[in-house]
Amino acid sequence: MNLNPLNDGTKSGTVDNLAALLRHIEAASDDSEMCDPGLHLVIKVASATARELQAFDDKKES
C-alpha cells in the first residue's frame, strides 16, 4: 500500500505530481497575509526546481 499520494510508483509521474503540488502551493503562498515572504521564496525555488526536473525527464524520454 502506497501511503504517499504523490508517489504513483513511477519517477516521471511522481515528479509531475510533485511539480503540480508545488505550483499550487506557490500560487497560494503569493498572498503575504497567508505566507511569510521568505517561505514564499523557498517555495518558488522548490517549484522551479520541480519544473526543471520535469523538463529534464521529458527531454530524456524524447
VMD Tcl script that draws the C-alpha trace (Angstrom):
set ca {
  {0.00 0.00 0.00}
  {1.36 3.39 -1.02}
  {0.98 5.92 1.79}
  {2.24 8.84 -0.29}
  {-0.44 10.06 -2.72}
  {2.16 11.98 -4.74}
  {4.12 8.81 -5.49}
  {2.36 6.91 -8.26}
  {5.10 4.31 -8.48}
  {6.89 5.89 -11.42}
  {9.60 8.53 -11.42}
  {8.00 10.72 -14.09}
  {4.51 10.50 -12.60}
  {5.79 11.33 -9.13}
  {7.79 14.31 -10.45}
  {4.69 15.52 -12.31}
  {2.57 15.19 -9.17}
  {5.15 16.99 -7.05}
  {5.51 19.80 -9.61}
  {1.74 20.29 -9.72}
  {1.50 20.40 -5.92}
  {4.34 22.91 -5.69}
  {2.72 25.13 -8.36}
  {-0.47 25.13 -6.28}
  {1.39 25.91 -3.06}
  {3.41 28.61 -4.82}
  {0.23 30.33 -6.04}
  {-1.33 30.20 -2.57}
  {1.85 31.40 -0.86}
  {1.96 34.53 -3.03}
  {-0.50 36.12 -0.57}
  {1.67 37.86 2.06}
  {-1.16 37.55 4.60}
  {-1.01 33.75 4.25}
  {2.71 33.20 3.94}
  {5.95 34.76 5.10}
  {7.87 36.26 2.13}
  {10.94 34.15 2.94}
  {8.89 30.97 2.90}
  {7.28 32.05 -0.37}
  {10.74 32.46 -1.91}
  {11.75 28.95 -0.80}
  {8.52 27.54 -2.24}
  {9.18 29.36 -5.55}
  {12.68 27.85 -5.74}
  {11.34 24.37 -4.99}
  {8.61 24.80 -7.60}
  {11.10 25.98 -10.23}
  {13.36 23.02 -9.43}
  {10.44 20.60 -9.83}
  {9.63 22.15 -13.23}
  {13.29 21.76 -14.27}
  {13.24 18.10 -13.23}
  {10.01 17.64 -15.16}
  {11.54 19.22 -18.28}
  {14.70 17.13 -17.90}
  {12.63 13.98 -17.57}
  {10.51 14.92 -20.61}
  {13.63 15.67 -22.67}
  {15.24 12.39 -21.61}
  {12.15 10.40 -22.69}
  {12.15 12.01 -26.17}
}
mol new
graphics top color blue
foreach p $ca { graphics top sphere $p radius 0.5 }
foreach p [lrange $ca 0 end-1] q [lrange $ca 1 end] { graphics top cylinder $p $q radius 0.2 }
display resetview
